[in-house]
Structure formats: C-alpha cells, structure tokens
Amino acid sequence: MKKVLGILKLPFKLLIKLLKVLAKLLKILLKLPIKLLKAIFSIPKKLFKGASKKKKILLIVLFLLLLAALAVVGKRVLPTLQGEKPQKLPESYFSGGLSIEALAPGEDLPEDEVWVCTVAEPEEGETAAVYTYTGIAEPGAVVKAYAASLEEAYSFSVVDDEFYLSDAPDYTAPEGVVRLAAASEEEEGTLRLLMIEWNEEGCTITADTAEGAINERENLSLTDAVDYMYTMTPQQLGLDGGQEMADYQIYVSDGIVLVDGFLVLYQS
C-alpha cells in the first residue's frame, strides 16, 4: 500500500516542481521590460558623464530623435503584430456602370501624412455608403481638387439638396460641405450623388444614388417674385403680427440693397 501511495505522489511532485520553474520563468519575463527600460534610460547618464556642454546638447537631440524613431516604428509595427493591417483606401465609389474613381492622395504626399479610411457599407434597405477619411493635412484643399476632377472627368455639378445647380462652397473654410451630382448615362433617370463634408480632422464622403435630374433655377420676374411671396407664411419670412400674407402689402421699387455683403441694384 505504501509503495502504491509513493508511486501516486511522484507525478504530483513533478507537477509542483514544473509549476515552480514556470513561475520563475514568468517572473524573469516580467522583469525584462523594466530592465530594458532602465538600461535605455541609463545610456544618456553614462554618456553625459564627463562630456562638455555642447556634447550633452548633441546627445540629448540624438536621444530624442531615437525615441521619436522608435515611436514611429512601434506605431506602424504593433498593429501588424496584433493582426491589424492598415486598411486599404477604396479605389472607387458605387459599382457597375456607375463606378467612379475614389478620393486618393497624390504622388507628392509627404511621408508623415498617412491617410486612413473607414467604410460603412449600406445597411439593408439603404443605398448610401459612407467613407470617413482621417490623416489629411489640408482637407478643404483636397476636397476642392477632388470636386474639380469629378466635374472634369465625370460631369459632376455642385447642387443643393433639391438637385438644383448651386455655387461652390468656400473650400478655404476650416469646415464645410459640398454636394455633387451627375446623371448616369447607363441608367436613365438616375443620379450619382456625393455629399462631401470636411473639417480639421479629415472628410466624410457619402456616396448614394437617387432618381431625378439636375435642374437650374429660373430667374423670376418682379411680378412672379411678389406672387411667390404671397404663397409663403409670415412665419417663414420672420414677420410678426399677421397670420396670413394677405395681411401685408408688398411694394416693389427701385433701389440698392445689401445682400450677403454685396450691394445689389434692383429695379421695378
């Protein structure tokens, strides 16, 4: 019986010894990063000992550059080691005959400017795909150049939310939005729509399609303008007092008014 118990105890002893060895190895591994950091930060101390003032300044600069280089390498290498590969920028928006070239950085893009794009595909029952770009140094200028390329290559036009031709926005502003539309030659009555919003962090492009056509607003005569005013409500015009436009009298006369900072001459 004692021999049997002795035999049974043998594996447990080996297991305990093995666990102790593993614990020691784990302890050593945990101490390695700390020792490595101590060794790295002790290098300047050893180098500075007995060095002149100029050499100390030079060593400090070199040490900071080394740390910056390590930070850049770590930023690019660590995601790959963790199984996260940088997302490839989209090559096109839409699909089939509606496909157009997507926003892309130029060949002269600085090395320290890295574009990243996240894509939100259309949900069930929807058609809009959303592309969010970050890492763009000058989003307004990039959006302006891309809008110009779309106008030239794909006959896009700047429109408002009702598909009427509109003026281009101020691309020098820190943030803004531009809507672009183009009629499809492959699918009659279909518009390709791009809404591009930009801010200091980057830009977001919403690619969608809709049925319709691009329209141009007609200039109203003074009579038509007065008639149109009467179709509105006082609340829409910011007027107080009357409940209907019939309570007001609209007069047309010659003169000069200030509109959006510009002097406009009008004549009845």
C-alpha positions as CSV (number, residue, x, y, z in Angstrom):
1,M,0.0,0.0,0.0
2,K,2.8,2.4,0.9
3,K,4.5,1.6,-2.4
4,V,1.3,2.5,-4.3
5,L,0.9,5.8,-2.4
6,G,4.6,6.6,-3.2
7,I,4.1,6.0,-6.9
8,L,0.9,8.2,-6.9
9,K,2.8,11.0,-5.1
10,L,5.6,11.1,-7.7
11,P,3.6,12.8,-10.5
12,F,2.4,15.5,-8.1
13,K,5.9,16.3,-7.0
14,L,7.0,16.6,-10.6
15,L,4.0,18.9,-11.3
16,I,4.8,21.1,-8.4
17,K,8.4,21.4,-9.5
18,L,7.3,22.2,-13.0
19,L,5.0,24.9,-11.8
20,K,7.8,26.4,-9.7
21,V,10.1,26.5,-12.8
22,L,7.3,28.2,-14.8
23,A,6.7,30.7,-12.1
24,K,10.4,31.6,-12.1
25,L,10.5,32.0,-15.9
26,L,7.4,34.2,-15.8
27,K,9.0,36.4,-13.2
28,I,12.1,36.8,-15.3
29,L,10.0,37.6,-18.4
30,L,8.0,40.2,-16.5
31,K,11.2,41.9,-15.3
32,L,12.8,42.1,-18.7
33,P,10.8,45.2,-20.0
34,I,11.7,47.0,-16.7
35,K,15.4,46.1,-17.0
36,L,15.3,47.1,-20.7
37,L,13.8,50.5,-19.9
38,K,16.3,51.1,-17.1
39,A,19.2,50.2,-19.5
40,I,17.9,52.5,-22.2
41,F,17.5,55.5,-19.8
42,S,20.9,54.8,-18.2
43,I,22.6,55.3,-21.5
44,P,22.3,59.1,-21.5
45,K,23.6,59.2,-17.9
46,K,26.7,57.3,-18.8
47,L,27.3,59.3,-22.0
48,F,26.8,62.6,-20.2
49,K,29.5,61.8,-17.6
50,G,32.5,63.9,-18.3
51,A,31.0,65.3,-21.5
52,S,31.2,69.0,-22.5
53,K,28.1,71.2,-22.7
54,K,27.9,71.1,-26.5
55,K,28.3,67.3,-26.5
56,K,25.5,67.0,-23.9
57,I,23.1,69.1,-26.1
58,L,24.0,67.0,-29.1
59,L,23.5,63.7,-27.2
60,I,20.1,65.0,-25.9
61,V,19.0,65.8,-29.5
62,L,20.2,62.4,-30.8
63,F,18.4,60.6,-27.9
64,L,15.1,62.4,-28.6
65,L,15.4,61.6,-32.3
66,L,16.0,57.9,-31.4
67,L,12.9,57.9,-29.2
68,A,10.8,59.5,-31.9
69,A,12.0,56.9,-34.4
70,L,11.1,54.1,-32.0
71,A,7.7,55.6,-31.5
72,V,7.0,55.8,-35.3
73,V,8.2,52.2,-35.8
74,G,6.1,51.0,-32.9
75,K,3.1,52.8,-34.3
76,R,3.4,51.0,-37.6
77,V,4.7,47.6,-36.5
78,L,2.5,46.9,-33.4
79,P,-0.8,46.9,-35.3
80,T,0.6,44.3,-37.7
81,L,1.9,42.2,-34.8
82,Q,-1.6,42.3,-33.3
83,G,-3.1,41.1,-36.5
84,E,-4.5,44.6,-37.6
85,K,-3.3,45.5,-41.0
86,P,-3.7,49.1,-42.3
87,Q,-6.9,49.4,-44.2
88,K,-6.5,49.8,-48.0
89,L,-8.0,53.0,-49.4
90,P,-11.1,52.5,-51.6
91,E,-10.4,52.6,-55.4
92,S,-13.9,53.6,-56.4
93,Y,-17.4,54.5,-55.3
94,F,-20.6,52.9,-56.5
95,S,-20.5,49.8,-58.7
96,G,-21.0,48.6,-62.2
97,G,-21.5,51.3,-64.8
98,L,-22.0,54.0,-62.1
99,S,-18.5,53.4,-60.7
100,I,-16.2,56.5,-60.3
101,E,-12.7,57.0,-59.1
102,A,-12.5,57.4,-55.4
103,L,-10.6,60.1,-53.4
104,A,-6.9,59.3,-53.3
105,P,-3.7,61.0,-52.2
106,G,-1.4,62.4,-54.8
107,E,2.1,61.1,-55.6
108,D,3.7,64.0,-53.8
109,L,2.1,63.2,-50.5
110,P,4.5,63.8,-47.6
111,E,5.8,60.6,-45.8
112,D,4.4,61.8,-42.5
113,E,0.9,62.2,-43.9
114,V,-0.9,58.8,-43.8
115,W,-4.5,58.6,-44.9
116,V,-6.8,56.2,-43.2
117,C,-10.3,55.4,-44.5
118,T,-13.1,53.5,-42.6
119,V,-16.1,52.4,-44.6
120,A,-19.7,51.9,-43.5
121,E,-21.4,49.8,-46.1
122,P,-25.2,50.4,-46.9
123,E,-27.5,48.7,-44.4
124,E,-30.3,46.6,-45.5
125,G,-32.9,48.6,-47.5
126,E,-30.4,51.5,-47.9
127,T,-28.1,52.6,-50.8
128,A,-25.7,55.1,-49.2
129,A,-22.2,54.1,-48.3
130,V,-20.1,56.3,-46.0
131,Y,-16.3,56.7,-46.3
132,T,-14.6,58.5,-43.5
133,Y,-11.0,59.8,-44.2
134,T,-8.6,60.9,-41.5
135,G,-4.9,61.9,-41.6
136,I,-5.5,64.6,-44.3
137,A,-3.4,67.7,-43.6
138,E,-5.5,70.2,-45.7
139,P,-9.0,68.6,-46.1
140,G,-10.6,71.7,-47.7
141,A,-7.9,71.9,-50.5
142,V,-8.1,68.1,-51.1
143,V,-11.9,68.3,-51.4
144,K,-11.7,71.2,-53.8
145,A,-9.2,69.4,-56.1
146,Y,-11.3,66.2,-56.0
147,A,-14.6,68.1,-56.8
148,A,-12.8,69.7,-59.8
149,S,-11.6,66.3,-61.0
150,L,-15.2,64.9,-60.8
151,E,-16.6,67.9,-62.7
152,E,-14.0,67.4,-65.5
153,A,-13.9,63.6,-65.7
154,Y,-17.5,62.6,-64.8
155,S,-19.5,65.8,-65.5
156,F,-20.5,66.2,-61.8
157,S,-22.0,69.5,-60.8
158,V,-22.4,71.3,-57.5
159,V,-26.1,71.1,-56.4
160,D,-28.3,71.8,-53.4
161,D,-30.3,69.2,-51.5
162,E,-33.1,69.5,-54.2
163,F,-30.7,68.8,-57.1
164,Y,-30.7,72.4,-58.3
165,L,-27.4,73.8,-59.6
166,S,-25.6,75.8,-56.8
167,D,-22.5,77.8,-56.2
168,A,-19.4,76.0,-54.9
169,P,-18.7,76.5,-51.1
170,D,-15.7,78.2,-49.6
171,Y,-13.1,75.5,-49.6
172,T,-10.7,77.6,-47.5
173,A,-13.1,77.4,-44.5
174,P,-12.0,75.1,-41.7
175,E,-15.2,73.0,-42.3
176,G,-17.9,72.8,-44.8
177,V,-20.0,70.6,-47.1
178,V,-20.4,70.3,-50.9
179,R,-23.0,68.2,-52.8
180,L,-22.1,66.9,-56.2
181,A,-24.4,65.1,-58.7
182,A,-24.1,63.6,-62.1
183,A,-26.6,62.0,-64.4
184,S,-25.9,58.4,-65.2
185,E,-25.5,57.5,-68.9
186,E,-26.1,53.9,-68.2
187,E,-29.3,54.2,-66.2
188,E,-31.7,56.8,-67.4
189,G,-33.3,59.0,-64.7
190,T,-30.6,58.0,-62.1
191,L,-28.3,60.4,-60.4
192,R,-25.0,59.6,-58.7
193,L,-24.7,61.7,-55.6
194,L,-21.7,62.6,-53.5
195,M,-22.0,64.6,-50.3
196,I,-18.6,65.6,-49.0
197,E,-18.2,67.1,-45.5
198,W,-14.8,68.3,-44.3
199,N,-13.4,69.6,-41.1
200,E,-9.9,69.9,-39.5
201,E,-9.7,66.1,-38.8
202,G,-10.5,64.9,-42.4
203,C,-13.5,64.4,-44.6
204,T,-16.5,62.2,-44.9
205,I,-17.9,61.1,-48.3
206,T,-21.4,59.8,-48.6
207,A,-22.0,58.0,-51.9
208,D,-25.6,57.4,-52.9
209,T,-27.9,57.2,-55.9
210,A,-31.4,58.7,-56.5
211,E,-34.0,59.1,-59.2
212,G,-34.2,62.5,-60.6
213,A,-32.5,65.1,-62.7
214,I,-30.3,68.1,-62.2
215,N,-32.3,71.3,-62.6
216,E,-31.4,75.0,-63.0
217,R,-33.5,77.6,-61.2
218,E,-35.2,80.2,-63.4
219,N,-34.9,83.9,-62.8
220,L,-38.2,85.3,-61.5
221,S,-39.8,88.4,-62.8
222,L,-40.8,91.0,-60.2
223,T,-44.4,90.1,-60.6
224,D,-43.6,86.4,-60.1
225,A,-41.5,87.2,-57.1
226,V,-44.4,89.1,-55.5
227,D,-46.8,86.3,-56.2
228,Y,-44.3,83.8,-54.7
229,M,-44.0,85.9,-51.6
230,Y,-47.8,85.7,-51.1
231,T,-47.6,81.9,-51.2
232,M,-45.5,81.9,-48.1
233,T,-46.5,82.5,-44.5
234,P,-45.4,85.4,-42.3
235,Q,-43.6,83.0,-40.0
236,Q,-41.4,81.8,-42.9
237,L,-40.4,85.4,-43.6
238,G,-39.8,86.2,-39.9
239,L,-42.8,88.6,-39.7
240,D,-44.8,89.3,-36.6
241,G,-48.4,90.3,-36.3
242,G,-50.3,89.0,-39.3
243,Q,-51.5,85.4,-39.6
244,E,-51.5,85.4,-43.4
245,M,-49.6,87.2,-46.1
246,A,-52.9,88.8,-47.2
247,D,-52.5,91.0,-44.0
248,Y,-49.4,92.6,-45.6
249,Q,-48.8,94.8,-48.6
250,I,-45.7,94.1,-50.7
251,Y,-44.2,97.1,-52.5
252,V,-41.7,96.9,-55.4
253,S,-39.4,99.9,-56.0
254,D,-36.0,100.8,-57.4
255,G,-33.0,100.9,-55.1
256,I,-29.9,99.3,-53.8
257,V,-29.8,96.7,-51.0
258,L,-27.1,94.8,-49.2
259,V,-27.3,91.0,-49.8
260,D,-24.6,88.8,-48.2
261,G,-22.2,91.7,-48.1
262,F,-22.7,92.7,-51.7
263,L,-24.5,95.8,-53.0
264,V,-27.3,94.7,-55.3
265,L,-29.2,97.1,-57.7
266,Y,-32.8,96.3,-58.3
267,Q,-35.4,98.0,-60.4
268,S,-39.2,97.7,-60.6
